[in-house]
Amino acid sequence: MQSGDSNAIDKSILASRIDVSASWIFAVAQVASGVPHLYNPYFFLGSIYAYDIVGQTTGQIVAITLPALQLVLACCLVVFRRADAAHCVSLVMFLGFAALQSYAWCAGLDISCGCFGSRNESTIGLRSLTIVYGLLALSILRNWLRLKDRARTKRVLK
């Protein structure tokens, strides 16, 4: 086996391990966020309104659909191997969460991030931003590695 082939295999194995690890990490994060919101939807609705970005109707729609979407995403990430669509939706969600928290932090809003329900009433700050940006960075890394792996696979098959 040539050194280049071994290097390509090592990269593919690494990408696969990151893919599986990211799937589980994102699934746990989605469940940890979605389940408390289903149990206490009024707290979640209040968290949405605290950002002062959306109106009453939009807030209600988000409060109803987001927890369900999070649980469906968690199932897709764990059940389906290389669930690229679910990873892309997760990336968009983490990007949205990061943007919203950054907005609230820059605006000086002293509000709960609303991430994990009423038991975790941590205000938006370094801790919540680190979590959301960490998830976003891992999501970007996973999707980038997956795209590179796909391109490498296409080159090998040609």
LINMORA-V497919 format. One line per field, one symbol per residue. ss: DSSP state (H for helix, E for strand, C for the rest). phi: phi as a letter, one per 20 degrees, with the letter a starting at -180 (. if undefined). burial: # if it has 24 or more other ideal C-beta (glycine too) atoms within 12 Angstrom, else .. A space follows every 10 residues. Layout:
ss=???
phi=???
burial=???
//
This chain:
ss=CCHHHHHHHH HHHHHHHHHH HHHHHHHHHH HHHHHHHHHC HHHHHHHHHH CCCCCHHHHH HHHHHHHHHH HHHHHHHHHC CCCHHHHHHH HHHHHHHHHH HHHHHHCCCC CECCCCCCCC CCECCHHHHH HHHHHHHHHH HHHHHHHHHH HHHHHHHC
phi=.ffffffffg ffffffffgf ffgfffffff ffeffffffc ffffffffff flddefffff fffeefffff fffgfffefe flffffffff gfffffffff ffgffffmfe cffmfcnffd efffagffff ffffffffff ffffffffff ffffffff
burial=.......... ....#..### .##.###.## ####.###.. #.###.#### #.......#. .##..##.## ####.###.. .###.##.## #.##..##.# #..##..... #######... .#.#...##. ##..##.### ###.##..#. ........
//
